[in-house]
Amino acid sequence: MKTVIITGISKGIGRALATKFIGEGYDIIGTTRDGKYDIDKTGITILGLELSDPQSISRCANLVKSLDKKIDILVNNAGGNADDEETVLNIDKLRQTLEVNLIGTADFTEQIIPAMNEKSHIVFISSQAGSLQEMDHISDSHSPYHYPAYKISKCALNMYARTLAARFDKDKQDLTVSAVHPGWVRTDMGGDEAPTLPEEAAENIYNFAISRPVSGKFWFNGREFPW
Ligand SMILES: NC(=O)c1ccc[n+]([C@@H]2O[C@H](COP(=O)([O-])OP(=O)(O)OC[C@H]3O[C@@H](n4cnc5c(N)ncnc54)[C@H](OP(=O)(O)O)[C@@H]3O)[C@@H](O)[C@H]2O)c1
């Protein structure tokens, strides 16, 4: 049985993705901030993970290692947007957002890598908001100056994904690294007007995560997306 770790399965895309993987017969390790989860399913191990807390990250990674399972897929889904409707960069919110979306995510990933299978897939749920090229095509309602801390965090996360892919390539390690835009999804973060249901996003991410794409790329619905 293949094992997948998904961070942030309390709600939204993470919850839908965990449900999809369970339905497909995977062994799931899911994380929530308080280590609790409201789905009544077998085949899932829930661990506590607060990405802004280095001790929580180490505790969670050590618990994963103590399960003595080789991980086939790691989906770094957990993330936050502290910006609300900000257009001016708020430094406290930037610190807070980088701590979760970039530093905590990278710290957790680095600690999980030794537990990963030789041929495995690390997926970062990034965002179109982190694409530099997309800044030239953003409509008025999502102006280039909205959510600056969130945009910066996802852009930086993309660079982490690329450097990691390059490192595995240099070391001749057969791990695949991908950044994925999930679409505009109807969740607490995406809001009620988002056209894509979490289950639809989860279906796409699942199909992508179990594939073996070229490493070090940014993707949306199975197609390459501009960085
Ligand atoms: N929805 C969209 O339109 C959209 C678009 C592009 C990218 N994304 C990305 O997709 C991913 C999932 O987003 P979503 O829409 O499903 O959002 P969501 O419904 O708000 O869920 C976010 C998940 O991340 C967890 N999380 C937040 N901060 C955390 C922290 N400090 N430590 C550990 N876990 C934390 C949340 O846990 P709690 O329940 O405890 O808060 C929750 O499980 C995020 O990375 C987001 O940036 C979403």
The ligand as an ORCA input file, in Angstrom:
! r2SCAN-3c Opt
* xyz 0 1
  N      -8.694     28.351     -2.421
  C      -8.060     28.878     -3.456
  O      -8.660     29.495     -4.349
  C      -6.555     28.712     -3.565
  C      -5.930     29.229     -4.717
  C      -4.558     29.079     -4.869
  C      -3.832     28.388     -3.900
  N      -4.461     27.902     -2.784
  C      -3.634     27.177     -1.798
  O      -4.217     25.920     -1.530
  C      -3.863     25.484     -0.200
  C      -5.122     25.083      0.553
  O      -5.966     26.229      0.641
  P      -7.544     26.161      0.919
  O      -8.184     27.021     -0.085
  O      -7.980     24.745      1.106
  O      -7.570     26.963      2.314
  P      -8.310     26.682      3.709
  O      -9.661     26.101      3.493
  O      -8.170     27.953      4.457
  O      -7.403     25.535      4.377
  C      -6.063     25.799      4.710
  C      -5.493     24.623      5.484
  O      -4.161     24.968      5.896
  C      -4.091     24.853      7.333
  N      -3.183     25.851      7.898
  C      -3.295     27.199      7.811
  N      -2.317     27.782      8.531
  C      -1.589     26.787      9.081
  C      -0.465     26.749      9.954
  N       0.079     27.871     10.442
  N       0.042     25.541     10.306
  C      -0.529     24.386      9.862
  N      -1.619     24.364      9.068
  C      -2.134     25.552      8.673
  C      -5.509     25.082      7.806
  O      -5.668     24.617      9.137
  P      -6.758     25.300     10.157
  O      -8.094     24.708      9.805
  O      -6.280     24.931     11.502
  O      -6.703     26.783      9.904
  C      -6.284     24.310      6.752
  O      -6.242     22.927      7.027
  C      -3.125     26.678      0.431
  O      -1.740     26.463      0.360
  C      -3.522     27.851     -0.445
  O      -2.566     28.882     -0.435
  C      -5.805     28.051     -2.606
*
